[in-house]
Amino acid sequence: MRLNDSPAQPFDHGEVEKFLDTSGRELLRRMFQGYLDHRAATEPDWESLEGHDHIIRHHRRQGTQRHLATLFGEVIVSRRSYGAPGVESRFALDAQLNLPPDQYSDGLRRRLAGDVSLMSFDEATHHLDQTTGGHIPKRQSEQVAVKVAQDFEAFYDTRRADEPEASEDLLILTTDAKGIVMRQEDLREATRRAAQRATSEGGCWAECGGKGKSKAHGAGGLDLHRGALYPPFGVGDEPRRRGLAPA
């Protein structure tokens, strides 16, 4: 269907936008496919090919294919293979196009790597399906993420600072001290008074990280011995949290 066809005439702007989003990817996929077809048609016909293993391959086969998943959808790469008895074939066009060993393009890998740094793999694969024409299953997404990160250490090794930076800018580190037990004399006035009241009432300000009272005094708080939250119970009360018995 095209936008000037009759079924598209009553479209509102949202339907047009959705149509162009999906159909536009197909247009880009076809352009990508056309480029690959052109490269296949104009690929030089070498008499032999020497691989990185230094084995010269004389057997040639025209029209071998492989699939490539891209941001726009799946395309097919046709190229000539070079082989020899007892060794794997090699493909000159694969090297010229810098194709990955698996079927996922660089653009798809880059998009996935950005997504998995912000969300779970389930969410990342779903987001990839919603925003691109490509698809990477969850297990393959995990494998791709590992491959993308394999040069992490080497990347930062090339960016080490050999000498102190000549700068007057200040490097400032801030923390909120959340969950850190503090000395009471260093607390803000209101917090210090609350700590003193909790201590005078028999609470466990220091032991409980500045929160609640101890179990020994019968109030709901943190059970330091079992490491679980518990509510206060009276005689004959039913447990208010699943899996906990009355005190």
C-alpha positions as CSV (number, residue, x, y, z in Angstrom):
1,M,0.0,0.0,0.0
2,R,1.1,3.6,-0.8
3,L,0.0,6.8,0.9
4,N,-1.8,7.9,-2.3
5,D,-3.9,4.7,-2.4
6,S,-7.6,4.9,-1.4
7,P,-7.3,2.9,1.9
8,A,-4.7,5.5,3.1
9,Q,-6.8,8.6,2.4
10,P,-8.7,8.6,5.8
11,F,-5.5,8.1,7.8
12,D,-4.9,10.6,10.7
13,H,-1.4,11.8,11.3
14,G,-0.6,9.1,13.9
15,E,-1.5,6.4,11.3
16,V,0.6,8.1,8.7
17,E,3.5,8.3,11.1
18,K,3.2,4.6,12.0
19,F,3.0,3.6,8.3
20,L,6.1,5.6,7.4
21,D,8.0,4.2,10.4
22,T,7.5,0.6,9.3
23,S,7.4,1.1,5.5
24,G,10.3,3.5,5.7
25,R,12.4,0.7,7.3
26,E,11.5,-1.6,4.4
27,L,12.6,1.1,1.9
28,L,15.9,1.4,3.7
29,R,16.3,-2.4,3.8
30,R,15.7,-2.6,0.0
31,M,18.3,0.2,-0.6
32,F,20.8,-1.8,1.6
33,Q,19.9,-5.0,-0.3
34,G,20.4,-3.2,-3.6
35,Y,23.9,-2.0,-2.6
36,L,24.9,-5.6,-1.6
37,D,23.6,-7.0,-4.9
38,H,25.7,-4.4,-6.7
39,R,28.8,-5.4,-4.8
40,A,28.1,-9.0,-5.6
41,A,27.7,-8.3,-9.3
42,T,30.9,-6.3,-9.5
43,E,33.0,-8.6,-7.2
44,P,36.4,-9.3,-8.8
45,D,36.9,-12.9,-10.0
46,W,40.2,-13.8,-8.4
47,E,41.9,-17.0,-9.6
48,S,42.8,-17.9,-6.0
49,L,42.6,-16.5,-2.5
50,E,45.1,-16.8,0.4
51,G,43.6,-16.9,3.9
52,H,45.1,-15.8,7.2
53,D,46.3,-19.4,7.6
54,H,48.5,-18.8,4.5
55,I,46.7,-21.6,2.6
56,I,46.0,-20.7,-1.0
57,R,42.4,-21.6,-2.1
58,H,41.9,-22.3,-5.8
59,H,38.3,-23.7,-5.8
60,R,35.8,-21.0,-6.6
61,R,32.0,-21.1,-6.2
62,Q,29.7,-18.3,-7.3
63,G,26.6,-17.1,-5.6
64,T,27.1,-18.5,-2.0
65,Q,24.8,-16.6,0.4
66,R,24.6,-15.5,4.0
67,H,22.0,-13.6,6.0
68,L,22.6,-10.3,7.8
69,A,20.2,-8.9,10.3
70,T,20.3,-5.1,10.2
71,L,18.5,-2.1,11.8
72,F,16.2,-2.1,8.7
73,G,15.5,-5.8,8.5
74,E,17.2,-8.9,7.1
75,V,19.3,-8.7,3.9
76,I,21.2,-11.4,1.9
77,V,24.8,-11.1,1.0
78,S,25.8,-13.0,-2.2
79,R,29.5,-13.6,-2.8
80,R,32.1,-15.9,-4.3
81,S,33.7,-18.5,-2.1
82,Y,37.2,-19.8,-2.3
83,G,38.0,-23.2,-1.0
84,A,40.6,-26.0,-0.9
85,P,40.4,-29.7,0.3
86,G,40.3,-30.1,4.0
87,V,40.0,-26.4,5.0
88,E,37.2,-23.9,5.5
89,S,36.2,-21.7,2.6
90,R,37.0,-18.0,2.6
91,F,35.1,-15.0,1.2
92,A,36.8,-12.0,-0.1
93,L,33.7,-9.8,-0.1
94,D,33.0,-10.7,3.6
95,A,36.4,-9.2,4.4
96,Q,35.8,-6.1,2.2
97,L,32.4,-5.5,3.9
98,N,33.9,-6.2,7.3
99,L,31.0,-8.6,8.1
100,P,30.7,-10.0,11.6
101,P,31.2,-13.8,12.2
102,D,27.5,-14.1,13.2
103,Q,24.5,-12.6,11.5
104,Y,24.1,-9.3,13.5
105,S,25.2,-6.1,11.9
106,D,27.3,-3.4,13.6
107,G,24.4,-1.1,13.8
108,L,22.2,-3.7,15.5
109,R,25.0,-4.5,18.0
110,R,25.5,-0.9,18.8
111,R,21.8,-0.3,19.5
112,L,21.6,-3.4,21.7
113,A,24.7,-2.5,23.6
114,G,23.2,0.9,24.4
115,D,20.0,-0.6,25.5
116,V,21.4,-3.4,27.8
117,S,23.4,-0.7,29.6
118,L,20.2,0.9,30.7
119,M,17.7,-2.0,31.0
120,S,17.3,-5.7,31.3
121,F,17.9,-8.1,28.4
122,D,14.2,-8.8,28.2
123,E,13.4,-5.1,27.9
124,A,16.3,-4.5,25.6
125,T,15.2,-7.2,23.1
126,H,11.6,-5.9,23.2
127,H,12.8,-2.3,22.6
128,L,14.9,-3.5,19.7
129,D,11.9,-5.1,18.1
130,Q,9.8,-2.0,18.6
131,T,12.3,0.6,17.3
132,T,14.1,-1.3,14.5
133,G,13.5,-3.8,11.8
134,G,16.0,-6.3,13.3
135,H,15.6,-8.9,16.0
136,I,18.0,-10.6,18.4
137,P,16.7,-13.3,20.7
138,K,17.5,-13.0,24.4
139,R,20.2,-15.7,24.5
140,Q,22.0,-14.3,21.5
141,S,21.6,-10.8,23.0
142,E,23.6,-11.9,26.0
143,Q,26.3,-13.4,23.8
144,V,26.5,-10.2,21.7
145,A,26.8,-8.1,24.8
146,V,29.8,-10.2,26.0
147,K,31.4,-9.8,22.6
148,V,30.8,-6.1,22.5
149,A,32.5,-5.7,25.9
150,Q,35.5,-7.9,25.1
151,D,37.7,-4.9,24.4
152,F,36.7,-3.0,27.5
153,E,40.1,-3.2,29.3
154,A,42.1,-2.6,26.1
155,F,40.0,0.4,25.3
156,Y,40.8,2.1,28.6
157,D,44.4,1.0,28.5
158,T,44.9,3.3,25.5
159,R,43.4,6.2,27.4
160,R,45.4,6.2,30.6
161,A,46.7,9.5,31.9
162,D,50.5,9.1,32.0
163,E,50.9,12.6,33.5
164,P,48.7,14.7,35.7
165,E,46.3,16.9,33.7
166,A,47.3,20.6,33.7
167,S,44.0,22.0,34.9
168,E,42.7,24.2,37.7
169,D,39.3,22.6,37.7
170,L,38.2,20.9,40.9
171,L,37.3,17.2,41.1
172,I,34.5,17.0,43.6
173,L,33.0,13.8,45.1
174,T,29.6,14.0,46.9
175,T,27.9,11.3,48.9
176,D,24.6,11.3,50.7
177,A,25.8,9.0,53.6
178,K,22.6,6.9,53.2
179,G,22.8,3.8,55.3
180,I,26.0,4.8,57.0
181,V,26.1,4.9,60.8
182,M,27.3,8.4,61.8
183,R,28.7,9.8,65.1
184,Q,26.0,11.6,66.8
185,E,28.1,14.8,67.3
186,D,28.4,15.1,63.6
187,L,24.7,14.9,62.8
188,R,22.5,17.8,62.0
189,E,20.8,19.3,65.0
190,A,17.3,17.8,64.4
191,T,18.8,14.4,63.5
192,R,21.0,14.5,66.6
193,R,18.0,15.1,68.9
194,A,16.1,12.3,67.3
195,A,19.1,10.0,67.9
196,Q,19.3,11.0,71.5
197,R,15.6,10.4,72.0
198,A,15.9,6.9,70.4
199,T,18.8,6.1,72.6
200,S,17.1,7.3,75.8
201,E,14.0,5.2,74.9
202,G,16.1,2.1,74.7
203,G,16.3,2.0,70.9
204,C,19.2,0.8,68.8
205,W,20.2,3.9,66.8
206,A,23.8,2.9,66.3
207,E,23.2,-0.8,65.9
208,C,20.2,-0.4,63.5
209,G,21.9,2.2,61.3
210,G,19.9,5.1,62.7
211,K,16.5,3.5,62.2
212,G,13.8,1.9,64.4
213,K,14.0,0.2,67.7
214,S,15.3,-3.2,68.8
215,K,13.2,-6.3,69.0
216,A,13.9,-6.5,72.7
217,H,11.7,-3.4,73.3
218,G,8.6,-4.8,71.5
219,A,8.3,-2.4,68.6
220,G,8.4,-3.1,64.9
221,G,11.8,-2.8,63.4
222,L,14.8,-4.8,62.4
223,D,15.6,-8.2,63.9
224,L,19.4,-8.0,64.0
225,H,19.7,-11.7,64.8
226,R,17.6,-13.0,61.9
227,G,18.2,-10.1,59.5
228,A,14.5,-9.8,58.6
229,L,11.8,-7.1,59.1
230,Y,9.1,-8.1,61.6
231,P,6.0,-6.4,62.9
232,P,5.0,-6.1,66.6
233,F,2.6,-8.9,67.8
234,G,0.3,-9.1,70.8
235,V,-0.9,-12.2,72.6
236,G,-3.1,-14.2,70.2
237,D,-2.3,-12.0,67.2
238,E,-1.8,-13.6,63.8
239,P,1.5,-13.0,62.0
240,R,1.2,-10.0,59.7
241,R,4.0,-11.0,57.4
242,R,4.1,-14.2,55.5
243,G,6.5,-16.8,56.8
244,L,7.0,-15.1,60.2
245,A,5.8,-16.4,63.6
246,P,4.4,-14.3,66.4
247,A,7.0,-12.9,68.7
